[in-house]
Amino acid sequence: MSTPSWLRVAPWVVAGCLCAGCHPTAPQPGNAPAPTKAAAPLEAKQETIAWYGLSAHPYVTLVQTGVEGFEKDSGTAVYKTTGQQPTQDEESANIEALSTKGYKGFAIYPADAAGANGLFAALTKRGQFVVAYGAEPVEGTSASFTVATDIPRAAKQACEELIRAMGDKGAILNVLESVTDPNTKKRDDGIKEVVAKHPNVHIEQTISDMMQQTEAVNKIQGALASLGDKVDGIICTGYNPTVAAVGVLKEWHKDPKHKRIHFIGIDTDPTVLDAIRDGAIEATIAQNPYGHGYVACAALKLLIDGWTPRNGYQFIEAGSWVVTKANVDTFDAQVKEHTRQIADELKTKYLQPPAGSNAAK
C-alpha cells in the first residue's frame, strides 16, 4: 500500500504501495472497481479460497488480476471481495463473516501488522488457512506465508538509484504516503539508512499522509514552493504520491528558471512510465502485485490439498525492479517470469506433499 503501498503497466505490474506496497487507501475517482457484494454461501462445486482486497485502490485492482490469472491457469475458482475502509476493524468483521460461509483458505492484506494476527489466529483455530499478501504481519503470526515485496530492500534500491542520479550529493524531499500503512515506516527507515551512508546527501524534508492524488499534489507543490532550489531529488514510496509528483515535476521542469530535480517513485502507473520514456523523470520501482495475488492463492490451494509448510511461517519475496528508460518496455516480461518461478517453487522450496501421496515418493 503506499504500496506494495498499493502498481500498473502490463495490466498487472506496479506498487506497490516497497504495501506492498503499495497502500490500499482511497484513490482518485475511477482508479479502482466498486466493492463487490457480500459473500454468498458456497455452492457445491465452488472453490474454498476467498481473496480479500482491503479497500478500493489501484494496487488492489492489480492484485486481483493476479488472482484471476491463478484462476485461469489452475481452473480453481476464488471468491473475490473488497472492503470499504482500510481499517483492521472493518477487515476483521468482513472476514469473520466470510469465515462462516465455508471457505477454507483466505488471502488477506493485513490492515494492521499487529492487529491482523488476532484475526489470523481465529481463522487458523477453526482449521482455516491464511496467506498474507502485500504487507507482513508482526512476528508470531499464524499465517502460513506472506507473499510481498521485501519492503526495506525496495526502499533502499530506490534511494540508491536516486542518489546515483543526483551525483552522490544534494538534498532529498522524502515523500511518504499513508502513516498508518504497515509498510510506510519500513520504507522511511530504509531511506534514512541509505542516506546515512552518503556524507554529501541529506533529507531536507519529509512529508507524509497523502491518501489521494489531489492531496499529494498540494503537499508536494507546497514543499517545492517553500524549499525551491534547495531540493535536488525527490523520492516517493507510495502509489498516489508518485503519480502526483510526476505531474508536478513535468510542470516544474517546463520553467527554465527551475533547476532539474531528480526523481524516483514506486509502481508503474502508465503516466509514470510515459514520464520515464520522455525523460521527465529518471526511474520508478516496479513491484509485483500480480504475483502477490497469484502466488498467495496458489499456496492456499496446496495447503487445502494437504501440503504442509516446510519451515513453519515463511516470507515469500515477490520481487522488485528498478525501471528506467533502458528497460521501461521490457521489464514486465521479467516480472512475469519471476512469478512463474515462485509458483513452481512452492512444491519444492516452501511446501511438502501430503504423507503417502505420489508427490511425496
C-alpha positions in Angstrom: 0.0 0.0 0.0 2.0 3.0 -0.1 2.0 0.2 -1.7 3.1 -2.6 -2.4 1.6 0.6 -0.6 -0.7 -0.2 -3.4 1.1 -0.8 -9.2 0.3 -1.0 -13.3 1.7 -1.5 -16.8 1.4 -4.6 -18.1 -2.2 -4.5 -16.9 -0.8 -6.0 -13.7 2.6 -4.8 -12.7 3.1 -1.9 -10.4 3.1 -0.6 -6.2 3.3 -1.1 -4.7 2.1 0.8 -2.2 8.0 -1.1 -1.5 2.4 -2.2 0.7 3.1 -3.6 -0.6 3.1 -1.9 -1.2 1.6 -0.4 -2.2 -1.2 1.4 0.0 -4.8 0.5 -0.1 -6.2 3.9 0.6 -8.7 5.9 -1.3 -7.7 6.5 -4.9 -8.8 9.1 -7.4 -12.3 8.5 -8.8 -12.3 5.8 -11.4 -9.0 4.3 -10.4 -10.5 1.1 -8.9 -13.6 -1.0 -9.0 -16.5 -0.6 -6.7 -16.5 -3.0 -3.7 -18.1 -6.4 -4.5 -21.2 -7.8 -2.9 -21.1 -9.8 0.4 -20.3 -13.4 0.2 -23.0 -15.9 -0.6 -22.9 -19.5 0.8 -20.6 -21.8 -1.0 -22.1 -23.7 -3.9 -21.4 -27.5 -4.2 -18.6 -27.1 -6.8 -17.3 -23.7 -5.7 -13.7 -23.5 -4.6 -12.9 -22.8 -1.0 -10.5 -19.9 -1.3 -11.5 -16.3 -0.5 -9.4 -13.3 -1.5 -10.0 -10.0 0.4 -8.9 -6.6 -1.0 -8.5 -4.1 1.8 -10.3 -1.2 0.0 -10.6 0.3 -3.4 -7.1 1.2 -4.7 -5.1 0.7 -7.9 -2.8 -1.8 -6.0 -5.9 -3.9 -5.0 -7.1 -3.9 -8.6 -3.7 -5.2 -9.8 -3.5 -7.9 -7.1 -6.9 -9.0 -8.3 -5.6 -9.5 -11.8 -3.1 -12.0 -10.3 -5.9 -13.8 -8.5 -7.7 -14.0 -11.9 -4.6 -15.3 -13.5 -4.3 -18.1 -11.0 -8.0 -19.0 -11.6 -7.3 -19.2 -15.4 -4.2 -21.2 -15.1 -5.4 -23.6 -12.4 -9.1 -23.9 -13.1 -9.7 -23.1 -9.5 -12.4 -20.6 -8.6 -11.7 -17.9 -6.0 -14.2 -15.7 -4.2 -13.1 -12.1 -4.5 -14.4 -9.2 -2.5 -13.1 -5.7 -1.5 -13.8 -3.7 1.7 -14.9 -0.1 2.0 -12.4 1.3 4.5 -8.7 0.2 5.0 -9.1 -0.5 8.7 -8.4 -3.6 10.8 -11.8 -3.4 12.4 -13.7 -3.5 9.1 -11.4 -6.1 7.7 -11.8 -8.4 10.7 -15.6 -8.0 10.7 -15.9 -8.7 7.0 -13.6 -11.8 7.1 -15.2 -13.2 10.2 -18.5 -13.1 8.2 -16.8 -14.9 5.3 -15.4 -17.5 7.6 -18.9 -18.7 8.4 -19.5 -19.4 4.7 -17.3 -22.5 4.4 -14.1 -21.0 2.9 -11.0 -23.0 3.9 -8.3 -20.5 2.7 -8.0 -16.7 2.9 -5.6 -14.4 1.1 -5.5 -11.2 3.2 -3.6 -7.9 3.2 -3.1 -7.2 6.9 -4.6 -3.7 7.6 -2.6 -3.6 10.8 0.6 -5.5 11.1 0.0 -6.4 14.7 -3.8 -6.3 14.9 -4.3 -8.7 12.0 -2.7 -11.5 14.0 -5.8 -11.8 16.2 -7.9 -12.4 13.1 -5.4 -14.8 11.6 -5.3 -16.8 14.9 -9.1 -17.0 15.0 -9.2 -18.4 11.4 -6.5 -21.0 11.9 -8.1 -22.1 15.2 -11.1 -23.1 13.1 -8.9 -25.0 10.7 -8.8 -22.3 8.0 -5.6 -21.4 6.2 -4.3 -17.8 5.9 -1.7 -16.4 3.5 -1.0 -12.7 3.9 0.0 -10.6 0.9 1.4 -7.2 0.3 2.5 -6.5 3.9 4.0 -8.7 6.5 2.3 -9.2 9.9 4.4 -9.0 13.0 6.3 -11.9 14.5 4.2 -14.6 15.9 1.6 -14.7 13.1 -0.4 -17.9 12.5 -0.4 -17.1 8.7 1.4 -19.8 6.8 3.1 -17.4 4.4 3.4 -13.7 3.4 3.7 -13.0 -0.3 5.1 -9.5 -0.7 7.8 -7.1 -1.7 10.9 -7.0 0.5 10.0 -3.5 1.6 13.3 -2.4 3.1 15.2 -3.7 0.2 13.0 -2.0 -2.4 13.2 1.3 -0.5 17.0 1.1 -0.4 17.0 0.2 -4.1 15.0 3.4 -4.8 17.1 5.6 -2.6 20.4 4.4 -4.1 19.1 4.9 -7.6 18.1 8.5 -6.8 21.4 9.3 -5.1 23.2 7.9 -8.2 21.2 10.2 -10.4 21.9 13.2 -8.1 25.7 12.6 -8.5 26.0 11.5 -4.9 25.3 14.9 -3.4 22.4 17.2 -2.5 19.2 17.4 -0.6 16.2 15.0 -0.9 12.5 15.6 -0.4 11.2 12.3 1.1 7.5 11.8 0.2 5.6 9.1 2.1 2.0 8.0 1.6 0.0 6.7 4.5 1.3 6.9 8.0 -1.0 4.1 9.1 0.1 1.6 6.4 2.3 -1.2 7.9 5.0 -0.7 5.2 5.5 3.1 5.5 7.9 3.1 8.5 9.9 0.3 6.8 10.3 2.5 3.7 11.2 5.5 5.7 13.8 3.6 7.8 15.3 2.1 4.6 15.7 5.6 3.0 17.3 7.0 6.1 19.7 4.1 6.3 20.9 4.6 2.8 21.2 8.4 3.2 23.3 7.9 6.3 25.9 6.1 4.1 26.3 9.1 1.8 28.0 12.0 3.6 27.2 14.6 0.9 23.5 13.7 0.8 20.8 14.6 3.3 17.0 14.6 3.7 15.9 18.2 3.5 12.2 17.5 4.5 9.8 14.6 4.9 6.2 15.0 4.0 3.5 12.3 4.5 -0.1 11.3 4.9 -1.4 11.7 1.3 -4.4 9.5 0.9 -5.4 10.8 -2.6 -3.5 12.2 -5.6 -5.0 15.7 -5.2 -3.9 15.8 -1.6 -0.4 14.7 -2.7 -0.2 17.3 -5.4 -1.0 20.1 -3.0 1.6 18.9 -0.4 4.4 18.4 -3.0 3.7 21.7 -4.6 3.8 23.4 -1.2 7.1 21.8 -0.3 8.7 22.9 -3.6 7.3 26.4 -3.2 8.8 26.5 0.3 12.2 24.8 -0.5 12.7 25.8 -4.1 16.2 25.2 -5.3 17.2 23.5 -2.0 15.8 20.3 -3.4 17.9 18.1 -5.7 15.9 14.9 -5.6 12.5 13.6 -4.7 11.8 10.0 -3.6 8.2 8.8 -3.4 7.4 5.3 -1.9 3.6 5.4 -2.4 1.4 5.0 -5.5 -0.6 8.1 -5.3 2.2 10.5 -4.3 4.3 9.0 -7.2 1.6 9.8 -9.8 1.1 13.3 -8.2 4.8 14.1 -8.1 5.3 13.1 -11.8 2.6 15.7 -12.8 4.1 18.3 -10.6 7.7 17.8 -11.9 6.6 17.8 -15.6 5.3 21.4 -15.0 8.2 22.4 -12.8 10.7 21.4 -15.5 8.9 23.4 -18.1 10.1 26.6 -16.4 13.8 27.3 -17.4 14.3 29.1 -14.2 13.9 25.9 -12.2 16.8 23.5 -11.9 16.2 19.9 -12.7 15.0 17.8 -9.8 15.9 14.1 -10.0 13.1 11.7 -9.1 12.3 8.1 -8.4 8.9 6.7 -7.4 7.2 3.4 -6.9 4.8 1.4 -9.0 4.2 1.5 -12.7 1.2 3.7 -13.4 1.1 4.5 -17.2 1.7 8.2 -16.5 4.8 7.3 -14.6 6.1 5.0 -17.4 5.4 7.7 -20.0 7.3 10.2 -18.0 10.3 7.9 -17.9 10.1 7.4 -21.7 10.1 11.1 -22.4 12.8 11.8 -19.8 10.7 13.9 -17.4 11.8 11.5 -14.5 14.6 9.0 -14.1 13.0 5.9 -12.7 10.4 4.0 -10.6 10.4 0.8 -8.7 8.2 -2.0 -10.1 6.6 -4.3 -7.5 4.7 -7.4 -8.4 1.1 -7.1 -7.3 0.2 -9.7 -9.9 2.4 -12.1 -8.1 1.0 -11.1 -4.7 -2.4 -12.3 -5.8 -1.3 -15.3 -7.9 1.2 -16.9 -5.5 -1.0 -16.3 -2.4 -3.9 -18.2 -4.0 -1.6 -20.9 -5.4 -0.2 -21.5 -1.9 -3.6 -21.7 -0.4 -4.7 -24.3 -2.9 -1.8 -26.5 -2.0 -2.5 -26.1 1.7 -6.1 -27.0 1.3 -5.0 -30.1 -0.7 -3.0 -31.3 2.2 0.5 -29.9 1.5 2.3 -28.5 4.6 4.8 -25.7 5.1 8.4 -27.0 5.2 9.6 -24.5 7.8 6.6 -23.1 9.6 5.8 -19.5 8.7 7.8 -18.2 5.6 8.1 -14.9 3.8 7.9 -15.3 0.0 9.7 -12.4 -1.8 7.7 -11.4 -4.8 10.4 -9.2 -6.2 11.1 -5.5 -7.1 12.9 -3.9 -10.1 14.3 -0.5 -10.9 12.6 0.7 -14.1 14.5 3.2 -16.2 14.4 4.3 -19.8 16.6 1.4 -20.7 14.1 -1.3 -19.6 10.8 0.5 -19.4 9.3 -1.5 -22.3 10.8 -4.9 -21.3 10.7 -5.2 -17.5 7.2 -6.7 -17.4 8.5 -10.0 -19.0 11.0 -10.3 -16.2 8.2 -9.8 -13.6 6.0 -12.5 -15.3 8.9 -14.9 -15.4 9.7 -14.3 -11.7 6.0 -15.0 -10.7 6.1 -18.3 -12.7 9.3 -19.3 -10.9 7.9 -18.6 -7.5 4.7 -20.6 -8.2 6.9 -23.5 -9.5 9.0 -23.4 -6.3 6.0 -23.7 -3.9 6.2 -27.5 -4.1 10.0 -27.7 -3.8 11.1 -24.8 -1.6 8.1 -23.8 0.6 5.8 -26.8 1.0 6.0 -30.6 1.4 3.4 -33.0 -0.1 0.9 -34.9 2.0 2.3 -38.1 3.5 1.7 -41.1 1.3 1.0 -39.1 -1.8 2.8 -39.8 -5.1 4.5 -36.4 -4.9 6.0 -37.5 -1.5 7.6 -40.6 -3.0 
